[in-house]
Amino acid sequence: MRGSATHSPSIHGHRQLRRAAGPLASAALLLPLLGAAPAQGAPDSSAHRLQQAFASAAAEYHVPQSVLLAVSYLQSRWDWHAGAPSVSGGYGPMHLTDARTAIAATEHLAEGAEDARGDGSRAALHPDVRVPAESALPARLKTLAKAARLTGRPASDLRTDPAANVAGGAALLAAAQKQLGEPLSADPDDWYAAVARFSGADDTATAAAYANDVYDILRTGEERTTDDGQLVALAAQPRLTADTAQLRRAGLGTLPTDGIECPGSVSCEAVWAPYAQFGNNDYGNHDLGDRPVSQPIKYIVIHDTEGTWDGVLNLIQDPTYVSWNYTVRSTDGLIAQHVKAKDVAWHAGNWDINARSIGIEHEGFLANPDAWYTEAMYRSSARLVKYLSRKYDIPLDRQHILGHENVPGPTASTIPGMHTDPGPYWDWRHYFQLLGHPFRRTAGKRSGLVTILPDYTSNQPAYTGCTTKGELCPAHGSGEVRLYSDHDVNAPLIKDIGMKADPTIDVNDLSSRVSTGQQYAVADRWGDWTAIWYLGQKAWFQNPRQAPTAVPAKGLVITPKEGLASVPVYGRAYPEKEAYPEGVPVQSVVPLPYTIPAGQTYVVGDEVPGEYDYSATFTTDSHRVVMGKDLYYEIQYGHRVGFVRAADVTLEGAAH
């Protein structure tokens, strides 16, 4: 494929196999109703309370425990999250939703100073977004109240007590089974339609995709220690043959799927963004293109969005608004496609990245979307990304699968307003396991590079501002690691001069932190501390031998050419002025307020040709992709990526 990189490091790994919980298999045979219950007579230890809660709820509501466990795993992977709600207002292991107080006042692409298009050829749009009344919320976002009615327990208990939460989920499953006219059978095969309805999906395809995931979990089994130290296991039942015919009698609708670009392993609908002209020769909400023929697609950008599913889909159909390629629904993993991959959506705040990328939004509408994401969403999103990766030859690594927070500001003035989603609670480690490319050690212990890889659950850096500015956020697992100016937690945090403010531990302040999967060159070591080159500085992070937050890596790095005191860093890889034909305005190649001093090294993600997609008019006759001779390297410079001119640096291998 034209423009593919020859120097991009790749991460290879074997898919992590899920294993059956052997000691629990015999218990499952003895207790067919309860499936994977712990052995009879097991002590009521703190490590098994949640497993016993599943057993008790399954017995009380006559739901097979294996089904209850599998549904809960797809909702939350059995985590409690200390009672904090998910990005869609879901609580506890069963993800019971109570979204009425969680709706944000604005959608995140309408917030702040960022221009989602990021080109300057047209004014940024920041439309008003109305908050829906509670009555407008769909049933899938109000399951906690229904569970409270079914169990007779206070709604507050279902939010704060894991056992009550599990009971609420069991009651909902039993109610769905009865509504379908099916018996409360001890056989998991008989619960397919009830599981599908539990998803809250209104259409057969999405409900079936959700149920198929649950039954895949039932067949393969799962076992893990949760975020509060609970050991939970589900024994594999490989011979299950679910009664899928039940779903045809559930009265669900169908989705519009004309022309969608989605894998067959997900449920996907078409909700197309309009390409329309309005106002004084203005237009929206994306640009027509011919990718990958006109230029390669090199990146996938992960976002999360503020707003309910219905509200987001209304916005994407407004030509005066901005756009992205796909949205993933939180509760059941339904995907909607809005912009064809050949066209350029306005989503990342940087026109150069937009022109080379596909943007995927993930539904989330807490006033501050810094909470957890459902397993159903992770799985569906990962399947979509794997499909796009294969189709467009996009490497599955953190140099090409970017968070919106990793996209550089295109110019110095845009840096402070760039967005910070999906935030420190997006589990990149788990996401890449689902992508089949888990992060791992790839070099010896004295390697010159590291891959950031903390344990998500136990790594809980302090953040402020999740709900109230300056107030501490609840303790929560995170994939990010904090950086200091010395090997001391009392040392000042690393400062990002582009932010024009002192660094803080605010949840949206990216100045002094690194994220899972990102790679950096080692600058120094001191005991349990490691220093990396970051934003032109030596930045320290805790990396104890017994609980490492990074692992040795190998790859390619750049350093300023000999004789240069420093080299500039750019926010976009535009061609040299001689490359522009008549009729296409020359775009200035202006560096960001960052440099790489002599002697510092930075990890290379890709070799990028200088390109500019000139699409400044509604009619496409003047559109042109300008190809230059200048080459750039994409590097991991700070929390965000950046670009350096190949002519300014020396490329070399690092690590052994």
DOMAR-467074 format. One record per residue (C-alpha): y, x negated, z. Coordinates in steps of 0.05 Angstrom, whole numbers, padded with zeros to 5 digits, always signed. Each point is the difference from the previous one (the first is absolute). Example, Ala and Ser with C-alpha at 12.3 -4.5 7.8 and 13.67 -1.06 7.14 Angstrom:
-00090-00246+00156+00069-00027-00013
//
This chain:
+00000+00000+00000+00068-00028-00019+00039-00029+00057-00059-00007+00047+00006-00056+00050-00042-00062-00003+00021-00027+00068-00006+00061+00044-00046-00013+00060-00051+00053+00012-00039+00024+00061-00073+00014-00009-00046+00031+00050-00061+00043+00008+00006+00072+00017-00013+00010+00074-00062+00042+00008-00002+00055+00050-00062-00001+00042-00038+00053+00037+00001-00001+00075-00073-00016+00011-00006+00017+00075+00031+00068-00014-00047+00020-00056-00055+00021+00047+00050+00040+00041+00020+00036-00063-00073+00020-00013-00007+00026+00071+00064+00038-00003+00006+00027-00071+00059+00044+00018+00039-00058+00028-00016-00051-00054+00022-00067+00026+00005+00015+00074-00009-00057+00048-00068-00008+00033-00015+00053+00052+00015-00023+00070+00052-00051-00024+00051-00015+00054+00068+00032-00003+00034-00066-00012+00071-00006-00026-00026-00032-00064-00039+00063-00018+00045+00057+00022+00021+00018-00070-00071-00001-00026-00019+00048+00056+00061+00044-00016-00028+00008-00070-00068+00019+00028+00030+00051+00048+00045+00032-00052-00056+00003-00051-00045+00036+00051+00055+00048+00022+00019+00022-00070-00069-00008-00033+00023-00051-00051-00045-00059-00018+00028-00060+00036-00011-00043-00061+00045+00046-00041+00053+00000+00055-00002-00076+00004+00004-00009-00076+00059+00047-00007+00036-00035+00057-00013-00068-00032+00031+00023-00065+00060+00026+00039+00013-00057+00047-00058-00050+00002-00008+00029+00072+00064-00034+00023+00045+00034+00052+00065-00037-00014+00021+00011+00072+00016+00072-00017+00052-00018-00052+00002+00045-00062-00017-00023-00070+00051-00001-00056-00019+00073-00013+00005+00023+00072-00074-00005+00014-00027-00015+00070-00063-00032+00026-00069-00016-00028-00003+00066-00037+00071-00006-00028+00021+00069+00024+00068+00013-00032+00062+00025+00034+00055-00016-00048+00053+00050+00020+00042-00052+00038-00017-00058-00045+00038+00017-00063+00053-00051-00019+00070+00021-00020-00002-00041-00064-00050-00028-00049-00002-00075+00005+00020-00015-00072+00065+00038+00015+00016-00043+00060+00042-00063+00007+00035-00041-00052-00059-00016-00045+00004+00021-00072-00072+00017-00018+00012-00018-00073+00031-00067+00019+00035-00015-00065+00073+00020+00007+00002+00032-00069+00008+00067+00034+00024+00025+00067-00052+00006+00056-00020+00072+00018-00003+00022+00072-00010+00076-00001-00002+00045+00060-00070+00019+00024-00010+00063+00040-00048+00002+00058-00051+00057-00008-00006+00053+00053-00064+00000+00041-00024+00061-00039+00001-00042-00063-00051-00049+00028-00069+00008-00030-00060+00015+00045-00026-00071-00008+00060-00024+00040-00009+00050+00058-00074-00009+00019+00014-00020+00072+00028+00068+00018-00060+00035-00031-00048-00046+00037+00036+00015+00066-00010+00075-00012-00074-00009-00017-00015-00043+00061+00046+00034+00049+00029-00067+00019+00075-00017+00003+00027-00033-00062+00025-00056+00044-00071-00016+00020-00021-00006-00073+00056-00050-00010-00013-00042+00062-00074+00005+00017-00050-00029-00051-00057+00043+00025+00042+00063-00008+00021-00023-00069-00072-00009-00021-00017+00069+00027+00057+00029-00041-00028-00033-00063-00069+00028+00015+00028+00070+00010+00036-00004-00067-00064-00021-00036-00039+00056+00033+00054+00050-00019-00002-00023-00072-00076+00006-00002+00003+00072+00027+00056+00019-00048-00044-00023-00058-00056+00045+00026-00045-00060+00013-00043-00008+00063+00016-00051+00055-00058-00042-00024-00025-00064+00031-00010-00029-00070+00059-00041-00026-00018+00019-00071+00023+00071+00015+00072-00019+00018+00027-00026-00066+00048+00058-00014+00025+00002+00072+00015-00074-00003+00036+00011-00066+00042+00056+00030+00016-00043+00061+00040-00045-00047+00051+00056-00009-00001-00009-00075+00015+00062-00042-00039-00022-00061-00074-00012-00013+00007-00071-00027+00038-00027+00060-00043+00036+00051-00063-00026-00035+00027-00072-00002+00014+00004+00074-00069+00028+00016-00033-00052-00044+00033-00055+00040-00025+00030+00065-00071+00005-00027+00004-00072-00025+00018-00020+00071-00059+00042+00026-00048-00034-00048+00022-00072+00013+00018+00005+00074+00057-00034+00037+00010-00038+00065+00064-00029+00029+00039-00012+00063+00062+00044+00000+00071-00019+00016-00010+00019+00074-00066-00038+00008-00048+00057-00013-00066-00018-00034-00017+00057-00048-00059+00002-00048-00027+00046-00053-00072-00012-00022-00012-00002-00075-00034+00061-00031-00013-00024-00071-00042+00060-00022+00053+00053+00010+00006+00049-00058+00060+00042+00014+00003+00072-00024+00059-00011-00047-00010+00069-00031+00031+00030+00062+00069-00022-00023-00002+00044-00062+00002+00060+00047+00061-00025+00039+00052+00031-00046+00040-00064-00011+00045-00012-00061+00003-00053-00054+00049-00057-00014+00042-00014-00063-00030-00065-00026+00027-00005-00071+00010-00073-00020-00009-00030+00069-00016-00074+00008-00046-00001+00061-00070-00024+00017-00055+00051+00001-00014-00016+00073+00063+00035+00026+00031+00068-00005+00062-00004-00044+00051+00050-00027+00056-00005-00050+00071+00013+00026+00042-00033-00053+00070-00027+00012+00050+00022-00053+00034-00046-00049+00064+00040-00009+00073-00009-00016+00054+00031+00044+00074-00006+00020+00044-00049-00036-00052-00033-00044-00042-00016+00062-00075+00007+00002-00060-00004+00045-00046-00010+00033-00037-00058-00032+00000-00040-00065-00047+00007-00059-00038-00063-00017-00061-00029-00034-00033-00040+00054-00043-00042-00001+00014-00012-00074+00075-00012+00011-00011-00039+00064-00058-00008+00049-00007+00040+00065-00005-00054+00053+00011+00037+00067-00019+00062+00039+00052+00019+00053-00023+00039+00062+00050+00048+00030+00000+00055+00051+00046+00059-00008+00038+00046+00047-00012+00073-00017-00056+00051-00003-00046+00000-00060+00031+00061-00031+00070-00027+00012-00017-00066-00031-00030+00033-00061+00063+00042-00008+00043-00063+00003-00040-00037-00053+00012+00058-00049+00075-00005+00009+00030-00042-00058+00060-00018+00044-00046-00034+00050-00041-00064-00003-00074-00009-00016-00065-00036+00014-00067+00002-00035-00047+00031+00052+00001+00035+00068-00060+00001+00047-00006+00058+00050-00013-00019+00072-00049+00052+00025-00052+00000-00056+00018-00056-00049+00021+00044-00059+00038-00041-00052+00055+00026-00045+00023-00039-00061+00072+00006-00021+00017-00056-00049-00047-00030-00052-00017-00073+00010+00031-00017-00067+00068+00025+00026+00045-00031+00053+00011+00038+00064+00060-00011+00045-00029-00016+00068+00004-00072+00024+00076-00014+00003-00008-00058-00049+00001+00014-00075-00040-00062-00016-00056+00020+00048+00004+00072-00024-00009-00022-00072-00062-00040+00019-00032+00048+00051-00031+00066+00018+00025+00035+00063-00045+00040+00047+00031+00043+00054-00041+00022+00061+00019+00065+00033+00032-00009+00068+00056+00038+00032+00010-00020+00072+00073-00011+00016-00020-00073+00003-00062-00013-00042-00025-00057+00044-00066+00029+00022-00071+00002-00026-00030+00021-00066-00064+00041-00010-00064-00030-00025-00002+00053-00055+00067-00025-00026-00021-00073+00004-00065+00013-00039+00032+00042-00054+00057-00050-00009-00048-00059-00003-00041+00034-00054+00062+00012-00041+00023-00072+00008-00069-00027-00020+00003+00043-00062+00069-00024-00019-00018-00072+00015-00059+00003-00048+00039+00037-00054+00061-00046+00000-00031-00065+00024+00040-00001+00065-00028-00049+00052-00020+00030+00066+00040-00044+00047+00065+00005+00040+00039-00035-00055-00013+00059-00047-00014+00058+00047+00068+00003+00034+00030+00044+00053+00069+00027-00016+00021-00045+00057-00023-00061-00040+00044+00015-00060+00061-00047-00003+00070+00025-00006+00022-00014-00072+00068-00027+00022+00030-00026+00065+00038+00065+00014-00063+00042-00004-00041-00038+00051+00021+00036+00064-00012+00069-00031-00071-00013-00026-00053+00045+00028-00053-00020+00051-00059+00047-00013-00059+00007+00010+00017-00038+00064-00037-00041+00052-00053+00053+00014-00029+00002-00070-00068-00033+00008-00002-00050-00058-00063-00032+00027-00039+00065-00003+00032+00020-00066-00024-00064-00034-00069+00011+00029+00000+00067-00035+00024-00035-00063-00061-00044+00003+00043-00063+00008+00001-00014+00075+00044-00056+00025-00039-00060+00026+00002-00073+00014-00002-00040-00065+00013-00072+00022-00012-00050+00056+00035+00003+00067+00052-00053-00019+00020+00035-00064+00072-00002-00023+00001+00076-00009-00015+00061+00043-00014+00073-00013+00030+00045+00054-00058+00039+00030+00008+00027+00071-00049+00049+00030+00036+00066-00014-00022+00037+00063+00013-00054+00052+00063-00028-00034+00055+00042+00031+00069-00033-00007+00056+00036+00034+00046+00042-00045+00061+00043+00015+00031+00058-00037-00060+00043-00019+00033+00062+00028+00064-00024+00034+00040-00062-00020-00011-00055+00051-00056+00034+00037-00070-00031+00000-00051+00031-00046-00068+00020+00030-00050-00057-00001-00037+00002-00066-00044-00044-00043+00037-00037-00055-00014-00045-00059+00064-00041+00011+00014-00063+00039+00067-00021+00030+00035-00065-00018+00041-00046+00046+00045-00059-00011-00043-00042+00047-00070+00001+00030+00023+00044+00058+00003+00076+00006+00068-00009+00034+00028-00037-00060+00048+00037-00047-00031+00042-00055+00004-00026-00071+00064+00023-00034+00004+00028-00071+00070-00020-00025-00005+00053-00055-00001+00055+00052+00069-00021+00027-00021+00018+00071-00036-00031+00058-00075+00013+00001-00029+00053+00047-00069+00029+00015+00021+00067-00031-00059+00030-00037+00039-00003-00065+00028-00070+00008-00041-00046-00046+00039-00064+00016-00052-00035+00043-00070+00025-00014-00058-00012-00048-00052+00049-00022-00075+00001-00009-00024-00032-00064+00064-00037-00014-00008-00076-00011+00045-00056+00022+00002-00076+00000-00011-00033+00067+00060-00039+00025-00025-00023+00068-00049+00014+00057+00007-00002+00075-00057+00021+00045-00012+00074-00011+00061+00005-00046+00006-00008-00075+00065-00010-00039+00009+00022-00072+00056-00008-00051+00037+00066-00001+00069+00018-00026+00016-00075-00006-00017-00012+00073-00057-00022+00044-00025+00064+00032-00051+00000+00058-00052+00053+00018-00054+00003+00053-00068-00016-00030-00047-00013+00058-00069-00028-00016-00036+00055+00038+00039+00057-00032+00030-00026-00065+00054+00038-00037-00009-00042-00064-00057-00035-00035-00001-00062-00045+00010+00013-00074+00004-00037-00066+00044+00012-00059+00059-00024-00041+00069-00018+00027+00067-00021-00027+00049-00050+00027+00069-00021-00027-00004-00052-00055+00012-00071+00021+00073-00017+00005+00023+00072+00015+00028+00013+00069-00018+00074-00006-00015+00054-00051+00024+00072-00003-00043+00062+00012+00009+00062-00044-00013+00074+00011-00020+00012-00072-00028-00040-00058+00049+00012-00056+00003-00039-00067+00051-00053-00017+00062+00026-00035-00021-00029-00068-00059+00048-00001+00042+00064-00005+00008+00030-00070+00064+00032-00025+00010+00068+00032-00035-00017+00066+00048-00021+00055-00017-00067+00032-00024+00007+00072+00026-00053+00047-00052-00044+00032+00032-00001+00069-00037-00032+00059-00008+00032+00068+00032-00033+00060-00064-00039+00011-00024-00070-00019-00061-00043+00006+00020-00068+00029-00035-00063-00023-00065-00012+00036-00016+00074+00012-00058+00035-00035-00014+00073-00015-00061+00036-00025-00002+00022-00072-00023+00070-00016+00007+00001-00076+00034-00030-00060+00051+00050-00027+00035-00003-00067+00074+00015-00002+00005+00072-00024+00052+00056+00000-00015+00072-00018+00064+00027-00030-00005+00076+00009+00070+00023+00016+00005+00062-00045-00036+00066-00004-00017-00010-00073-00052-00054-00008+00022-00030-00067+00040-00055+00035-00053-00016+00052-00027-00071-00003-00041-00048+00042+00034-00068-00004-00048-00058+00006+00027-00068+00020-00026-00071+00000+00015-00011+00073-00060+00005+00046+00002+00017+00074-00048-00004+00058-00007+00058+00047-00003-00029+00070-00008+00026+00071+00068-00021+00026+00011+00043+00062-00028+00068+00016+00019+00017-00071-00020-00036-00063+00049-00039-00043+00003-00037-00066+00016-00073-00017+00010-00030-00069-00060-00041-00021+00049-00052-00027+00027-00012+00071-00066-00012+00036-00065-00038+00000-00065+00039+00001-00057-00029+00038-00065+00019+00035-00003+00003+00076-00057+00006+00050-00069-00031+00003
//
